[in-house]
Amino acid sequence: MAMMIYAGDRDATLWVEALRAVDDSMDIRIYPDVGDVRDIIFGLSWQYPVGLWSEYPNLRALSSIGAGVSHILDDETIDRDISILKLTDSRLNQSMWEYLLSTISYQAMQLQHYRYQQSDSHWQERVPRGFDSVTVGIFGLGSIGSYVAKHLVELGFRVKGFATTYKSVDGVDVYSADMVTYRVLQSLDIVVSILPLTASTIGFFDSTFFDRLSSGASIINVGRGAQIVEDDLIQALDSGQLSHAWLDVFEQEPLDKHHPFWSHPKISITPHIASITDPMSVAPQIVENYHALVDGLPMRNVVDRSRGY
């Protein structure tokens, strides 16, 4: 019995070192040097060629290297008897919080406007806003979203959370994401998406959504690129309905060099780096799940296929 890592064009060495630091007896193989395909019972991967895992007849569990699992759920060649696993990790939560603290603060202090003014050599002061006068809407209150929301409250932000299943977070007003009212959206200054990609969240942020926000609101997307209707976002920015968009995820990654997002003055781009998995931090839970699989015990963080997360 063995684990296989598919790393694509990335170096899998850090992952092997981290896993063997937890259990140096594990049989770990790196694609394409997998030996007998019948030995592979556990897979570890991020993006991979569709159909790859159908080559392993005894595969019983497939773990994403990150928190997202939509790339696996979208692969119809994955047998439904195979358990799909996601990672949860305090370091993932913390790194996402640090990224969002930076971007939310940037928007709250209206620093994007000074960026526009600098390009025109235009000097104009703006009254800075205190954190306690800014309302942030967090869409997606899973492990990461709840962590971010709680820390924003501690800094004085007014926070409203939106989730598909009800969550209780101290100091946060929580609403159903699919039944949010016009009045609630009007109250948001900054929208943050940490939603998983599911059938109900594809195209969630569209012209109808943007039009319901107060004029001049901004959006930060660290969820998945397909949740934003790109043409609608550009139109909302061009009209002034939205003041700025900060995007870390995109429908196609890497973002095509000719994509209009690159040159849009009201869009800031980062290359999917808001929260990067630390192999040393998550290796213990991967090893734990591997041994649970071998021993016939329940595994952690098994994805509910019907919910998509």
Backbone torsions as a table, in degrees:
resi	resn	phi	psi	omega
1	MET	NA	138.9	-174.4
2	ALA	-149.4	161.9	173.0
3	MET	-105.5	141.5	175.4
4	MET	-118.9	136.9	176.3
5	ILE	-108.8	128.1	171.0
6	TYR	-108.8	114.7	-177.0
7	ALA	-111.1	0.4	-178.9
8	GLY	63.0	-128.8	179.9
9	ASP	-92.8	11.6	178.6
10	ARG	-95.4	160.9	179.2
11	ASP	-82.4	120.7	-178.8
12	ALA	-88.4	2.4	-174.6
13	THR	-57.5	-43.0	-178.7
14	LEU	-61.7	-36.8	179.5
15	TRP	-68.4	-43.4	179.2
16	VAL	-63.1	-43.7	-179.7
17	GLU	-62.5	-41.9	-178.3
18	ALA	-66.9	-42.2	-179.3
19	LEU	-67.9	-41.8	-178.4
20	ARG	-74.1	-20.1	173.8
21	ALA	-67.8	-25.7	177.3
22	VAL	-86.6	-42.0	-179.6
23	ASP	-149.3	101.9	-176.0
24	ASP	-79.9	1.5	178.6
25	SER	-91.9	-6.7	-175.8
26	MET	-68.0	142.8	174.2
27	ASP	-90.9	103.2	-176.6
28	ILE	-115.5	128.7	-178.9
29	ARG	-123.6	145.1	-177.9
30	ILE	-110.8	125.1	178.8
31	TYR	-59.8	136.2	11.4
32	PRO	-97.1	6.3	-178.0
33	ASP	-87.7	74.8	-172.0
34	VAL	-103.7	-7.9	-177.8
35	GLY	68.2	-139.0	-179.6
36	ASP	-74.0	117.4	-177.4
37	VAL	-61.9	-20.8	-179.0
38	ARG	-72.3	-14.7	-179.8
39	ASP	-77.4	-22.0	-171.0
40	ILE	-79.3	117.2	177.0
41	ILE	-114.1	-15.8	-174.1
42	PHE	-137.2	129.2	179.1
43	GLY	-114.3	147.1	178.1
44	LEU	-133.1	123.1	-172.7
45	SER	-162.8	162.6	165.8
46	TRP	-109.0	-115.4	177.5
47	GLN	-75.3	143.9	-178.5
48	TYR	-154.1	161.8	178.5
49	PRO	-66.7	130.7	179.2
50	VAL	-56.5	133.8	179.9
51	GLY	96.0	-9.5	-176.9
52	LEU	-55.0	-46.7	-170.3
53	TRP	-78.2	-10.5	176.9
54	SER	-71.0	-10.1	-179.9
55	GLU	-80.3	-5.4	-173.8
56	TYR	-115.3	98.3	-170.2
57	PRO	-65.5	-22.1	-176.7
58	ASN	-106.8	11.2	178.0
59	LEU	-62.2	129.3	-177.7
60	ARG	-123.4	-14.8	178.6
61	ALA	-151.1	142.2	179.7
62	LEU	-132.7	118.8	-177.3
63	SER	-106.6	133.3	172.0
64	SER	-73.6	149.2	176.1
65	ILE	-78.2	-14.8	179.1
66	GLY	-125.0	-171.6	-179.9
67	ALA	-74.0	-27.9	-177.5
68	GLY	-80.5	144.3	-179.4
69	VAL	-131.8	8.6	-175.4
70	SER	-62.9	-32.2	180.0
71	HIS	-65.3	-27.2	177.0
72	ILE	-83.0	-44.8	-179.4
73	LEU	-62.4	-29.5	-179.9
74	ASP	-77.1	-11.9	-178.3
75	ASP	-85.8	102.0	-176.6
76	GLU	-72.3	-7.1	178.1
77	THR	-84.3	-7.6	177.7
78	ILE	-79.0	118.9	-179.4
79	ASP	-60.0	140.5	-176.9
80	ARG	-69.9	-12.2	176.1
81	ASP	-81.6	-10.1	180.0
82	ILE	-83.5	127.0	178.9
83	SER	-74.9	132.8	176.8
84	ILE	-104.5	128.9	-174.8
85	LEU	-118.4	142.9	173.4
86	LYS	-113.7	166.4	179.0
87	LEU	-106.2	138.2	168.3
88	THR	-122.7	141.7	-173.4
89	ASP	-161.9	137.0	-179.4
90	SER	-62.4	-31.2	179.7
91	ARG	-70.3	-35.8	174.3
92	LEU	-61.0	-44.1	178.2
93	ASN	-60.3	-46.2	-176.7
94	GLN	-66.3	-43.3	-178.9
95	SER	-66.4	-36.8	175.8
96	MET	-66.0	-40.1	178.1
97	TRP	-61.2	-43.1	-179.5
98	GLU	-63.7	-41.2	178.1
99	TYR	-64.3	-46.7	-176.8
100	LEU	-71.9	-32.3	174.7
101	LEU	-59.4	-42.0	-179.8
102	SER	-65.6	-48.1	-174.9
103	THR	-74.4	-37.1	178.2
104	ILE	-67.5	-41.7	178.0
105	SER	-62.3	-40.7	177.8
106	TYR	-57.3	-45.0	-179.6
107	GLN	-71.9	-42.7	-177.4
108	ALA	-62.2	-35.8	179.2
109	MET	-85.0	2.3	176.9
110	GLN	60.2	31.2	-178.3
111	LEU	-66.4	-24.2	178.5
112	GLN	-60.4	-32.5	-179.1
113	HIS	-67.5	-35.3	177.7
114	TYR	-69.8	-29.9	174.5
115	ARG	-63.7	-43.4	178.1
116	TYR	-63.6	-44.4	-177.0
117	GLN	-63.9	-37.3	-178.7
118	GLN	-62.5	-37.3	-179.2
119	SER	-65.2	-22.5	178.9
120	ASP	-106.3	9.4	-176.1
121	SER	52.0	43.5	-175.2
122	HIS	-109.6	124.2	-178.1
123	TRP	-101.5	113.4	177.8
124	GLN	-152.7	121.6	178.9
125	GLU	-76.7	146.9	173.9
126	ARG	-124.9	142.7	179.7
127	VAL	-71.4	117.4	-179.9
128	PRO	-66.3	147.6	179.6
129	ARG	-102.1	134.0	173.3
130	GLY	-72.0	152.0	180.0
131	PHE	-56.4	-33.9	-176.6
132	ASP	-73.3	-3.7	176.5
133	SER	-107.1	5.8	-177.2
134	VAL	-110.5	129.3	177.7
135	THR	-104.5	122.4	-179.0
136	VAL	-109.1	131.1	175.5
137	GLY	-103.2	117.8	179.1
138	ILE	-99.2	111.8	177.8
139	PHE	-96.0	109.9	-175.0
140	GLY	110.3	103.2	-176.9
141	LEU	-114.5	46.4	171.7
142	GLY	-75.3	-156.8	-178.7
143	SER	-57.1	-47.2	-177.3
144	ILE	-72.4	-47.2	-177.6
145	GLY	-60.9	-41.7	178.8
146	SER	-65.5	-38.9	178.4
147	TYR	-61.9	-46.2	-180.0
148	VAL	-64.5	-45.7	-178.6
149	ALA	-59.3	-45.3	-179.5
150	LYS	-60.0	-43.4	-177.9
151	HIS	-72.0	-31.6	175.3
152	LEU	-64.4	-41.2	177.9
153	VAL	-60.3	-41.9	-178.6
154	GLU	-62.7	-26.9	178.7
155	LEU	-87.6	-4.0	176.1
156	GLY	104.7	-5.4	177.6
157	PHE	-64.6	149.7	168.6
158	ARG	-86.2	125.8	-171.1
159	VAL	-125.8	132.3	172.6
160	LYS	-121.4	133.1	-177.5
161	GLY	-111.6	147.3	-178.3
162	PHE	-131.1	124.6	-175.3
163	ALA	-142.4	153.6	177.5
164	THR	-75.7	-28.2	173.0
165	THR	-123.9	141.5	-171.7
166	TYR	-62.7	135.4	175.3
167	LYS	-128.7	148.6	176.1
168	SER	-110.4	119.8	178.1
169	VAL	-129.2	124.4	-176.8
170	ASP	-54.6	128.7	176.4
171	GLY	81.6	0.9	-176.7
172	VAL	-113.2	129.5	172.5
173	ASP	-80.7	121.1	-173.8
174	VAL	-108.8	135.2	-179.1
175	TYR	-129.8	159.8	173.9
176	SER	-74.8	127.4	-175.3
177	ALA	-63.0	-29.8	-176.1
178	ASP	-93.9	3.7	179.3
179	MET	-132.7	27.1	-176.2
180	VAL	-69.7	139.6	-175.5
181	THR	-90.9	161.2	177.8
182	TYR	-58.3	-42.7	-177.3
183	ARG	-63.2	-40.4	-179.9
184	VAL	-65.9	-44.8	179.5
185	LEU	-63.0	-35.9	179.1
186	GLN	-61.7	-23.7	-176.2
187	SER	-84.1	-7.8	-173.7
188	LEU	-87.6	132.2	173.6
189	ASP	-92.8	-37.1	-178.7
190	ILE	-133.2	128.3	176.9
191	VAL	-103.8	130.2	177.6
192	VAL	-122.1	123.9	176.3
193	SER	-101.6	120.4	170.7
194	ILE	-124.9	26.8	-176.9
195	LEU	-70.4	147.6	169.1
196	PRO	-74.0	159.5	177.7
197	LEU	-88.5	112.4	177.3
198	THR	-133.5	175.2	179.2
199	ALA	-57.8	-33.8	-176.8
200	SER	-83.2	-14.0	-178.9
201	THR	-104.1	-7.4	175.0
202	ILE	-65.2	126.0	-179.6
203	GLY	68.6	20.5	-177.4
204	PHE	-60.9	-40.9	-177.9
205	PHE	-96.1	94.7	-176.2
206	ASP	-125.5	-170.7	-176.4
207	SER	-61.0	-37.4	178.8
208	THR	-62.3	-43.9	178.5
209	PHE	-63.9	-49.1	-177.5
210	PHE	-61.3	-39.0	-178.4
211	ASP	-66.5	-22.6	-179.3
212	ARG	-83.8	-13.8	177.5
213	LEU	-76.6	160.7	173.8
214	SER	-70.1	147.9	-178.6
215	SER	-60.6	131.0	178.8
216	GLY	95.1	2.6	176.2
217	ALA	-67.3	166.1	178.5
218	SER	-131.1	165.3	-178.1
219	ILE	-134.4	142.2	175.4
220	ILE	-124.4	123.8	-179.4
221	ASN	-115.4	112.5	172.9
222	VAL	-121.5	14.1	178.7
223	GLY	-83.9	-96.0	176.5
224	ARG	-141.9	145.2	-174.1
225	GLY	-61.1	-35.9	-175.9
226	ALA	-69.5	-6.5	178.7
227	GLN	-76.3	-17.2	179.3
228	ILE	-106.8	130.6	172.1
229	VAL	-79.4	109.2	-168.0
230	GLU	-60.7	-46.2	-179.4
231	ASP	-62.9	-37.2	178.9
232	ASP	-67.2	-36.6	177.9
233	LEU	-64.3	-46.5	-179.9
234	ILE	-61.9	-41.4	179.5
235	GLN	-63.1	-41.5	-179.3
236	ALA	-66.6	-35.3	177.3
237	LEU	-71.3	-42.1	-178.8
238	ASP	-65.9	-33.4	-178.4
239	SER	-81.1	-14.7	-176.9
240	GLY	90.8	-2.0	176.5
241	GLN	-61.1	-40.0	170.7
242	LEU	-108.3	142.0	-179.9
243	SER	-90.9	-27.9	-176.7
244	HIS	-165.6	153.5	173.3
245	ALA	-132.0	131.8	177.0
246	TRP	-114.8	115.3	-170.7
247	LEU	-119.5	127.8	176.7
248	ASP	-114.0	-9.8	-177.8
249	VAL	-133.7	151.5	-173.1
250	PHE	-145.2	158.7	179.5
251	GLU	-59.1	-44.1	177.1
252	GLN	-118.4	127.6	179.2
253	GLU	-127.1	135.9	-3.5
254	PRO	-62.4	153.7	178.3
255	LEU	-65.7	130.1	-179.5
256	ASP	-56.3	136.2	-174.6
257	LYS	-64.5	-15.1	178.3
258	HIS	-99.1	4.1	-177.7
259	HIS	-64.7	138.7	-178.1
260	PRO	-63.4	-18.9	178.1
261	PHE	-60.1	-36.0	-176.0
262	TRP	-57.2	-41.0	-172.3
263	SER	-100.0	-0.7	-177.9
264	HIS	-73.8	126.3	-175.3
265	PRO	-66.2	-19.4	-177.5
266	LYS	-104.2	15.7	178.1
267	ILE	-121.3	129.5	172.8
268	SER	-108.4	136.9	-173.5
269	ILE	-122.4	135.8	166.1
270	THR	-129.0	149.0	-170.9
271	PRO	-88.2	63.9	176.4
272	HIS	55.0	55.3	-177.5
273	ILE	-123.4	10.0	-174.7
274	ALA	-59.8	-36.1	179.8
275	SER	-149.4	104.9	-176.1
276	ILE	-105.4	131.4	-176.8
277	THR	-65.7	132.3	175.2
278	ASP	-95.4	112.3	-177.2
279	PRO	-53.5	-41.1	-178.4
280	MET	-64.4	-32.3	-176.9
281	SER	-75.2	-36.3	-174.9
282	VAL	-99.7	-9.1	-177.9
283	ALA	-55.2	-41.6	-178.8
284	PRO	-58.1	-40.1	-178.6
285	GLN	-73.5	-30.0	176.3
286	ILE	-66.8	-46.0	178.6
287	VAL	-63.1	-41.4	178.4
288	GLU	-59.5	-44.2	179.5
289	ASN	-66.7	-37.8	178.5
290	TYR	-60.5	-47.5	-178.9
291	HIS	-69.7	-33.7	175.8
292	ALA	-62.3	-41.3	178.1
293	LEU	-62.0	-47.1	-179.6
294	VAL	-60.6	-39.3	-175.5
295	ASP	-88.7	-1.3	179.2
296	GLY	74.4	27.2	-179.4
297	LEU	-102.7	162.6	178.3
298	PRO	-63.1	140.7	178.0
299	MET	-98.7	159.2	179.3
300	ARG	-85.6	149.7	170.2
301	ASN	56.9	42.8	174.5
302	VAL	-76.1	131.0	-176.4
303	VAL	-75.9	136.4	172.7
304	ASP	-83.7	106.0	-175.9
305	ARG	-58.8	-34.3	-177.3
306	SER	-68.0	-29.0	179.8
307	ARG	-94.4	-23.9	178.4
308	GLY	88.1	11.3	179.0
309	TYR	-162.7	NA	NA
